[in-house]
Amino acid sequence: MLIELIYAFAALSFLGNIYFLYRIKTKDSYNDIMAITETIYEDVDYGITMSNLLGHTTMMNKQAKNIFGVKENSEFDITKYFTHNYLYEPEKEIHIGDRIYDIKQNNIMDNDRVYGKIYIIIDTTKKYKKFINIKEQQKISAIEDVYKHLSHEMKTPIFHIKSLLDMVLDNKKMKDETDIRYMGIMKGAIKQLELLVLNVLDYNNYRSNVVSTKLENKDLGIILKDYIDDKYCHIIKEKEFEISIDVEDAGHDTECYFDELKIKSVFDNLVYNSVKYSKVKKKIRIKIIHYKNHCKILFEDAGGGVTEAQLSRLFEPYYRIENDFTNEGTGLGLTICTEIIKRHSSTLKAFNNDMGGLSFTWTLSKTK
């Protein structure tokens, strides 16, 4: 509202000068009016400059002269701070030395006719620095949130480790079977803690953009089949899980450009989630669909699916879907997967499927 009042006051003052000069047409009246107008302009805290439609300066108060370093009786063209289309650019931020200014312009009009432009130059350095400080505080707050989350999540596994170790060390008469069971619980707690630390480090590295992606032309179908058979053979046997890999239109190759280690970590996370949540229908189906310029990957399980509300939050950091089976995990796995797929110029998408579980899909390019 203050700026609008300054615009209105400045424009009316200027037009008032023209009006009275037109009516009175005397040198004394002109000098008196200009003296009054200049006094008003000099008393404000903002820089004020007027120009005709050609951009030539017709008036400039002392605040504006100080801002732009303009000496008395020297020419100055404020339109150089705007684009070539300056007549239609209402506002501009400029930096002069260590100061930041907003230039706001408006038309000087009479009976719908534009006579020139008026520019208000406002020092916004303090406001800008305050904004930067707020941003820095937000970053600090985000880091603090990570540490709060870490401290909270680490308490449970660390407590288990400490308590069980104390029990094992204090009770020397424990049976071997009991010792083994307690050691197994400790091993699981340590594994959970290790996963948490690694995921947090990975997540922060992706957010800081310090992770490099090495795209190489490789056959996704062959690599994936060998990897699943080798790494997940124990899951297939011990947990009676069925994992199938289908290549649609097998007559075509599945060579794409991708970072092998990172794409394997995406599959690791998806398989891990499927095993964790699939307690009835233990089935994972992976499809590689060939297209001219890319391959589409479709990962499907029968883990029970999620609600629409859960689906909308699936890729949020630290979000976990807790059920009757498990509340393990860090809530960062799928978030990291989205970052990996982004660096392959694609988007990780999720939806409920006709198997009763979740499906994930993304693409890998055939050209670099």
Buried (B, 14 or more C-beta within 10 A) or exposed (E): EEEEEBBEEBBEBBBEBEEBBEEEEEEEBBEEBEEEBBEBBEEBEBBBBBBEEEBBBBBBBBBBBEBBEBEEEEEBEBBEBBEEEBBEBEEBEBEBEEEBBBBBBBBBEEEEEEBBBBBBBBBBBEEBEEEEEEEEEEEEEEEEEBEEBBEEBBEEBBEBBEBBEEEBEEEEEBEEEEBEEBEEEBEEBBEBBEBBBEBBEBBBEBBEEEBEBEBEEBEBBEBBBEBBEEEBEEBBEEEEBEBEBEBBEEEBBBBBBBBBEBBBBBBBBBBBBBBBBBBEEBBBBBBBBBEEEBBBBBBBBBBBBBEEEEBEEBBEBBBBBEEEEEEEBBBBBBBBBBBBBBBBEBEBEBEBBEBBBBBBBBBBBBEE
